[in-house]
């Protein structure tokens, strides 16, 4: 599954008061690994930035002078996210602003990104896993041991990268992002060392007994897979591949 971890910074809130997006940051995941592809842009909002928002992200109107407007990057952004699973922390906020930007351009066919992408809200995911606790990005970094030491101020691209790490930690225990295909067959990596330690049975050795799972064990296995699918927001890839065959 192709996923895009996304974050935005804005002139303030709410969007209904005419606030606009000033930064978009996205990183792409394929098979739970970074591909190296990303989308990042600062935008000229044609309005003032609220002091409260400025204190959060530190992006000034002077800095944004000469930056492109959303209409100039709309097509490129849409093509980057189209068809992907969007992973967003507090998705209603970011999607509300992005949908509004497309609507202001008169692009009604793009003004609801959920029609073109699936959406996984990591805030809702975290609240389900940690009810009654703080579940902002900083709290999740501390809870899952994700390094956010460089996050003095919010930034869309930096926050997207941190959120990708948090998402992987929440859904699979992996807390280090590796580039897909980063370790070649000839490199000495942890995986290759582990593979060299695997003991294989001699080819001539025959299995004398096959112990099959009981009905209770199969039911427990299915229940566990359902929990994992709920946490990850989608079934396992092999389950998705088997689904058409079983339906037939």
Residue pairs with C-beta under 8 A, 6 or more apart in sequence:
1 30
1 31
1 85
1 234
1 237
2 28
2 29
2 30
2 83
2 84
2 85
3 28
3 29
3 30
3 84
3 85
3 86
3 87
3 120
4 26
4 27
4 28
4 29
4 39
4 80
4 81
4 84
4 85
4 86
4 87
4 117
5 26
5 27
5 28
5 29
5 87
5 88
5 160
5 161
5 163
5 164
5 167
6 24
6 25
6 26
6 81
6 86
6 87
6 88
6 94
6 160
7 24
7 25
7 26
7 88
7 89
7 94
7 156
7 157
7 159
7 160
7 163
8 21
8 23
8 24
8 25
8 94
8 97
8 98
8 156
9 21
9 22
9 23
9 53
9 56
9 57
9 59
9 154
9 155
9 156
10 19
10 20
10 21
10 22
10 53
10 97
11 19
11 20
11 22
11 45
11 47
11 48
11 49
11 50
11 53
12 19
12 49
12 50
12 52
12 53
13 19
13 53
13 93
14 96
15 96
15 97
15 100
18 47
19 45
19 47
19 50
19 53
19 97
20 43
20 45
20 46
20 47
20 70
20 97
20 101
21 43
21 45
21 70
21 97
21 98
21 101
22 42
22 43
22 44
22 45
22 49
22 57
22 59
22 64
23 40
23 41
23 42
23 43
23 57
23 59
23 155
23 156
23 157
24 39
24 40
24 41
24 43
24 73
24 77
24 98
24 156
25 38
25 39
25 40
25 155
25 156
25 157
25 158
25 159
25 160
25 161
26 38
26 39
26 40
26 80
26 81
26 157
26 160
27 34
27 37
27 38
27 157
27 160
27 161
27 164
28 34
28 35
28 36
28 37
28 38
28 80
28 84
29 35
29 87
29 164
30 180
31 180
32 168
32 172
32 174
33 177
33 178
33 179
33 180
33 182
34 164
34 177
34 178
34 179
34 180
35 179
35 180
36 179
36 180
37 80
38 157
38 160
39 76
39 77
39 80
39 81
40 156
40 157
41 67
41 68
41 73
41 77
42 59
42 63
42 64
42 67
43 64
43 67
43 68
43 69
43 70
43 73
44 64
44 65
44 66
44 67
44 68
44 69
45 64
46 69
48 61
49 59
49 60
49 61
54 60
56 153
56 154
57 153
57 154
57 155
58 153
70 101
70 104
70 105
71 105
74 101
74 102
74 105
74 107
74 110
78 102
78 110
78 116
81 113
81 116
81 117
82 116
82 117
83 116
83 117
84 117
84 118
85 117
85 118
85 119
85 120
85 233
85 234
86 95
86 113
86 117
86 118
86 119
86 120
87 120
87 122
87 163
87 164
87 167
88 94
88 95
88 119
88 120
88 121
88 122
88 163
89 121
89 122
89 123
89 137
89 159
89 163
90 121
90 123
91 119
91 120
91 121
91 123
91 124
92 121
95 113
95 114
95 119
98 113
99 111
99 112
99 113
100 111
102 108
102 110
102 111
102 113
103 111
110 116
113 119
118 233
118 234
120 167
120 233
122 140
122 163
122 166
122 167
122 170
123 135
125 170
125 171
125 231
125 233
126 135
126 140
126 170
127 135
129 170
129 231
130 143
133 139
133 143
137 148
137 159
137 162
137 163
137 166
138 148
138 151
140 146
140 166
140 170
141 147
141 148
141 162
141 166
144 166
144 169
144 170
144 175
145 169
145 175
146 162
146 165
146 166
146 169
146 175
147 165
148 162
150 158
151 158
151 159
151 162
161 177
164 177
165 175
165 176
165 177
168 174
168 175
168 177
169 175
170 231
171 231
171 232
171 233
172 232
183 189
183 191
183 192
185 192
213 221
225 235
225 236
225 239
228 236
229 235
229 236
229 239
234 240
235 243
